[in-house]
Amino acid sequence: MECRFCKSELKSVFVDLNTSPPSNSFLTEDQLNDQEAYYPLKVYTCEECFLVQIDEFKSHDSIFDDQYVYFSSYSKSWLAHAKAYVHSMNERFAYNPDSYVVEIASNDGYLLQYFKELNVPVLGIEPTKNTASVAESKGIETVNEFFGTKLAERLKQEKKQADLLIGNNVLAHVPDIVDFVSGLKILLKHTGVVTMEFPHLMQLVENNQFDTIYHEHFSYLSFSTVWSIFKECGLEMFDVEEIPTHGGSLRIFAKHIDNKHLAVLPSVYHLLKKEEDKGMRTIEYYEDFQQRTLKVRDEFMQFVNEQKLAGKKIAGYGAAAKGNTFLNYCGVNTSEIDFVVDANPHKQNKWLPASHIPVLESSALEKEKPDYLVIFPWNLKSEIIQEFSAVKRWGCKFVVAIPSLTIIEDYANQLLNL
């Protein structure tokens, strides 16, 4: 295997999470007895450019198909984040009815709907047909294709270049990252701005976020490596923000290298230095991550086994991809976790891949009254605890396993007293 950016041979294993089905390949009842396809979750660090990456064992077009189950609009906090972003960009760059905003991986229109409310023309690019259809029902024009240089050239010929080109949580999802970023340059107007958000590799390493590793994520990104990729493709970072989403993400701002109207701000140099000071440009930084994942797994399994021996009922909240990575790495099934609830109706009445844990409506909590509720999308724990604080009535406790096992009792009590 060679690096998808610099083409160096990959030798250094970052972490090996064994094998599992793709994290969003939920099962219907008829499929429970079928043979599931398992793929390696073995991640490498490039010793030259330090891009952390997994091989494309399952093609991206088979992962992002018309049965894709992730719809962005089911998270209230994510909608609030999107709305705040839109207003922030509008204040900073003064977009108006003569501007053109394009979002790549626009999903169900969760973000572009807010630009549309401000009468700013928008275009979504989204490969999953079912989510694109929801966006179109909101009046958001959507191109139902994968993005790359070929599509960018076509849109440029159609005079659809962007003043603002957005990509939230998509850069890690593309197998050919050079073609993707080269497409950004083509689709961006000369005076335009690219913003992208992606989970920060530094947070993954330092907070044991190994459950964010799954087959949809081909790359795990540091700022310095993304800076190099963008520079190679003719784009220049001029600003960056560290934001709290997804356990710690980056929002990068980029422009054409020859656009001198936007100065490179100190934030860029500060973060490059911060990563260098952390050691992220050395292979040693990445070498002990496997041991830390084993510790998290062992802590969680000890907790689960003790509670099951005591006759306790354990449920989960959130049929999230990260939860499936975690459960499958731990080897958990219905013997340990009775069921999972999720607000997304596209996941309800299905079963998690490999573990075969059923996904139920949230009302199942009141009926089954579990003793513990494990929050798998730990990045949304505040939102989830707030919404389901009523479970405290029968003594149910919230549990989070990342970055280390935490049983949340005081937090729930505080929320009940709000």
VENLIN-V946929 format. One record per helix or strand of 3 or more residues. SS is the DSSP state (h for helix, s for strand). FROM is the first residue (numbers start at 1). TO is the last residue. If there is no record, write none. Layout:
BEGIN
SS/FROM/TO  SS/FROM/TO
END
This chain:
BEGIN
s/12/20  h/29/31  s/39/45  s/52/54  h/60/63  h/72/74  h/76/93  s/100/104  h/112/117  s/121/125  h/129/137  h/149/157  s/162/168  h/171/173  h/177/187  s/188/200  h/201/206  h/210/212  s/219/221  h/223/232  s/235/243  h/245/247  s/249/256  h/266/278  h/283/286  h/289/309  s/314/317  h/321/330  s/339/341  s/358/360  h/364/368  s/372/375  h/378/387  h/389/394  s/397/400  s/406/408  h/410/416
END
